Amino acid sequence: MTDKSMAKKTMQNNVLGSDFTIQPQLTITQDENGLETIEIDNDLATAKIALQGGHIISWQPKLQEHPVLWVSSNARYQKGRSIRGGVPICWPWFGAHPTDGTLCPHGFARVIPWQLIEAEPTRHGATRLTLQMTETAEARRQLSYPYLLSMTITIGDTLRIELSTTNKSTHPFLVGEAFHTYFNISDIANVTVKGLEDTLFADKVFGYERRLQRGDITFNGEFDRVYLNTTSDSVIEDTGLNRKIRIGTSRSQSTIVWTPWADKAEQMADMGTKDEWRTTVCVETGNALDNAVVISPNKTHTLAVEYSVEEL
């Protein structure tokens, strides 16, 4: 039996209740709360993905001393709750629902179970996973028309994520989406974000007032901006860890940059211990606000991002 057919057979037989190995570089485990996670350990990197939400919790290339993704020490690993850190998936809307404030902020994809469909090594030594969001009553309640949401994750010395939405209905529909990625940094004071110069942004801190970004991004207070109509890559330069993280995008028109700062972080129980917020910044790839995507019947839209790390 091949690695690929073994992965499919394992999932079809629903044997996730105990630890098992699909292939030497991939294992699936279940914690005390019943949450399943995929753990990857190949020649290039390690990673951990929660099947609830298709949520990438960690990724660290073997040549990197420090993790690339940040996860709060107070993150909640509970059914139906999002994990604070890693790469939460925002879908099928970004931010609050446009008409119903009772629905899950940033959509429901990050709290709905996903299924592992395929797992295979690449010829370059990475591991490629294909996940698909499970259709549940809660998902149908929040989005009634038919669709297929799948994600391909390639874990190696870079991390590539592709989120594909297929419209299976008879009419077009609108999707807002983002990879809400929390990056691990030395300290917010040591960080500069480049690549968004002269880009229009909507500033949530100031009631979505719109302005142009002048120069590089630095931080000295709460920061929550949606940069619009941009396809540029972004780079996080971190002098404290002597590295830069490149965020390469595809089919993305928005970049969201966020840090809560002290007062807001203290109001968030799952944001970690005092001042832990200083060791993360979110630079998110997506299609938000004006850049939400219209998908025609029987068409597929794929949002993609690739993260890479190098020395300053």
C-alpha positions in Angstrom: 0.0 0.0 0.0 1.4 3.4 -0.9 1.7 6.3 1.6 -1.1 8.1 -0.3 -3.6 5.2 -0.2 -2.7 4.5 3.4 -3.6 8.1 4.4 -6.9 7.8 2.6 -7.7 4.4 4.1 -6.8 5.6 7.6 -9.1 8.6 7.4 -11.9 6.6 5.8 -11.8 4.0 8.6 -12.0 6.8 11.2 -9.3 5.4 13.4 -8.1 8.8 14.8 -8.8 7.7 18.4 -5.2 6.4 18.8 -1.8 7.3 17.7 -0.6 5.9 14.4 1.9 6.5 11.6 0.9 7.2 8.0 4.5 7.5 6.9 7.8 7.9 8.7 7.6 11.7 8.6 3.9 12.1 9.5 1.9 11.1 12.6 -1.6 11.9 13.8 -2.4 12.1 17.5 -5.5 12.9 19.6 -5.3 14.9 22.8 -7.4 14.6 26.0 -10.0 17.0 24.6 -10.5 14.8 21.5 -8.6 17.2 19.2 -6.6 15.6 16.4 -3.3 17.0 15.3 -0.9 16.1 12.4 2.8 16.3 13.3 5.4 16.5 10.5 9.1 15.8 11.0 11.0 15.6 7.7 14.6 16.4 6.7 13.8 20.1 6.2 11.3 21.1 8.9 8.9 20.3 11.7 5.3 21.3 11.8 2.1 20.7 13.7 -1.4 21.1 12.2 -4.7 20.9 14.1 -7.5 19.2 12.1 -10.0 21.5 13.8 -9.8 24.6 11.6 -7.0 23.2 9.4 -4.9 25.3 11.7 -1.1 25.3 11.3 0.1 25.6 14.9 3.8 25.5 14.3 6.5 25.4 11.6 10.2 25.5 12.1 12.8 24.8 9.3 15.6 22.6 10.6 18.2 25.3 9.8 16.3 27.9 12.0 17.2 28.2 15.7 13.8 29.8 16.5 10.2 28.9 15.5 8.8 31.0 12.7 5.2 30.9 14.0 4.1 32.2 17.5 1.5 30.5 19.7 0.2 31.9 22.9 1.1 30.1 26.1 -2.6 30.5 27.0 -4.0 29.2 23.7 -7.2 27.2 24.1 -7.2 23.7 22.6 -10.9 23.1 22.8 -13.6 21.9 20.4 -15.3 24.9 18.8 -12.7 27.4 19.9 -10.0 29.0 17.8 -6.3 28.7 18.7 -4.5 32.0 19.5 -1.4 31.8 17.3 -0.1 29.9 14.3 -2.1 30.3 11.1 -5.9 30.6 11.7 -8.0 30.5 8.5 -10.4 33.4 8.0 -13.2 32.3 5.7 -15.8 33.0 4.2 -15.7 36.5 5.6 -13.0 38.6 7.2 -13.8 40.5 10.4 -17.4 40.7 11.5 -20.1 39.2 9.4 -21.5 41.9 7.1 -25.1 41.5 8.2 -25.2 39.3 11.3 -23.0 40.2 14.3 -23.9 37.0 16.2 -21.9 34.9 13.7 -18.3 33.9 14.3 -15.9 36.8 13.6 -13.6 35.9 10.7 -15.9 33.1 9.6 -16.3 29.6 10.8 -13.6 27.7 8.8 -11.1 28.0 11.8 -13.4 26.2 14.2 -14.9 23.5 11.9 -13.3 20.0 11.6 -11.2 19.4 8.5 -10.2 16.0 7.0 -6.9 14.8 5.8 -7.4 13.7 2.2 -3.9 13.1 1.0 -0.3 13.1 2.3 2.8 12.6 0.2 6.5 13.5 0.2 7.8 15.8 -2.5 10.9 15.1 -4.6 12.6 18.0 -2.8 12.1 16.4 0.7 9.1 18.5 1.8 5.7 17.0 2.9 2.6 17.9 1.0 -0.8 17.6 2.8 -4.3 18.1 1.3 -7.1 18.9 3.7 -10.8 19.5 3.1 -13.3 21.2 5.4 -16.0 18.9 6.7 -19.6 19.8 6.0 -21.4 20.2 9.4 -24.7 21.5 10.5 -23.1 24.6 12.0 -21.3 25.3 8.7 -24.6 24.9 6.7 -26.4 27.2 9.2 -23.9 30.0 8.5 -23.5 29.4 4.7 -26.3 27.7 3.0 -25.1 27.4 -0.6 -22.9 24.5 -1.8 -19.2 24.9 -2.0 -16.0 22.9 -1.5 -13.1 24.3 0.6 -9.8 22.6 0.5 -6.2 23.5 1.5 -2.8 22.2 0.4 0.1 22.7 2.8 3.7 22.1 1.7 6.1 21.8 4.7 9.8 22.2 4.0 12.4 24.9 4.3 9.6 27.1 3.1 5.9 26.9 4.1 3.4 27.1 1.3 -0.4 27.3 1.9 -3.0 27.2 -0.8 -6.7 27.7 0.1 -9.1 26.8 -2.7 -12.8 27.7 -2.8 -15.0 26.0 -5.4 -18.4 27.4 -6.1 -20.8 24.5 -6.5 -23.9 26.6 -6.6 -25.8 28.0 -9.6 -25.1 31.7 -8.7 -21.9 33.7 -7.9 -21.0 34.3 -4.3 -18.7 36.6 -2.4 -15.8 35.4 -0.2 -13.6 37.3 2.2 -10.5 35.3 3.3 -7.1 35.5 5.0 -4.3 33.6 6.5 -4.3 35.3 10.0 -0.6 34.4 10.6 1.1 35.1 13.9 4.9 35.4 13.4 7.4 34.8 16.2 9.6 37.8 16.7 12.2 39.0 19.3 10.2 42.1 20.3 7.8 44.4 18.5 10.2 47.3 19.1 12.8 45.4 17.0 10.6 44.8 14.0 10.1 46.6 10.7 7.6 45.5 8.0 8.6 46.4 4.4 6.8 46.1 1.1 3.7 48.2 1.7 5.1 51.7 1.1 2.6 54.0 -0.7 -0.2 51.6 -0.2 -3.8 52.6 0.7 -5.0 51.2 4.0 -8.1 51.2 6.1 -7.3 51.8 9.8 -9.6 49.9 12.2 -8.1 51.7 15.2 -9.5 55.0 13.7 -12.9 53.8 12.4 -11.5 52.4 9.1 -10.2 55.8 8.1 -8.2 55.5 4.9 -4.7 56.8 4.4 -1.5 56.1 2.5 1.4 54.2 4.1 4.4 56.5 4.2 7.7 54.5 4.4 8.2 51.2 6.2 5.9 50.0 9.0 7.1 50.3 12.6 5.1 50.0 15.8 4.5 52.2 18.9 0.9 51.4 19.8 -2.1 49.3 18.8 -2.0 48.7 15.0 -4.8 47.1 13.0 -4.7 48.0 9.2 -6.0 46.4 6.1 -3.8 47.4 3.2 -5.8 47.3 0.0 -5.2 46.6 -3.7 -1.7 45.3 -3.2 -0.1 42.2 -4.6 3.3 43.0 -3.2 5.3 40.6 -1.0 6.0 41.8 2.5 9.1 41.3 4.6 9.4 41.3 8.4 12.9 42.4 9.4 13.8 41.5 13.0 17.0 42.8 14.3 16.7 40.9 17.6 16.6 37.5 15.9 18.9 38.7 13.0 16.5 37.4 10.4 13.9 38.4 7.9 10.7 36.5 7.0 9.4 36.9 3.5 5.7 36.6 2.8 5.1 35.8 -0.8 1.5 36.0 -2.0 -0.6 34.8 -4.9 -4.2 35.8 -5.7 -4.1 38.1 -2.8 -5.2 41.8 -3.0 -5.0 42.6 0.8 -2.4 42.5 3.5 -3.5 42.9 7.1 -1.0 44.0 9.8 -2.0 43.7 13.4 -0.6 44.0 16.9 -2.9 44.5 20.0 -0.5 46.5 22.2 -0.6 46.3 26.0 -4.1 47.5 26.9 -5.9 45.3 24.4 -3.7 42.3 25.0 -4.6 42.4 28.7 -8.2 42.1 27.8 -7.6 39.0 25.8 -7.4 36.0 28.1 -5.8 33.7 25.5 -3.1 36.2 24.5 -0.6 34.9 26.9 1.2 36.1 30.0 2.1 39.8 30.6 4.0 41.3 27.7 3.9 38.0 25.7 2.1 40.0 23.0 5.4 41.8 22.3 6.9 38.6 20.8 4.4 38.4 17.9 3.1 40.4 14.9 0.4 39.4 12.5 1.1 40.0 8.8 -1.9 38.4 7.0 -2.4 37.5 3.4 -5.9 37.7 2.1 -8.8 39.4 0.3 -10.7 41.6 2.7 -13.1 44.6 2.6 -13.1 46.0 -0.9 -11.0 43.1 -2.1 -13.5 40.3 -1.3 -13.6 37.9 -4.2 -16.6 37.0 -6.4 -16.5 33.4 -7.5 -18.7 32.3 -10.4 -20.5 29.0 -10.5 -18.3 25.9 -11.1 -15.2 28.0 -10.7 -12.4 27.7 -8.2 -10.4 30.6 -6.6 -7.1 29.8 -4.8 -5.4 32.1 -2.3 -1.8 31.2 -1.7 1.1 32.3 0.4 4.7 31.1 0.9 6.9 31.9 3.9 10.7 31.8 3.8 13.3 32.9 6.3 16.9 34.2 5.8 19.5 36.1 7.8 19.5 39.9 7.8 
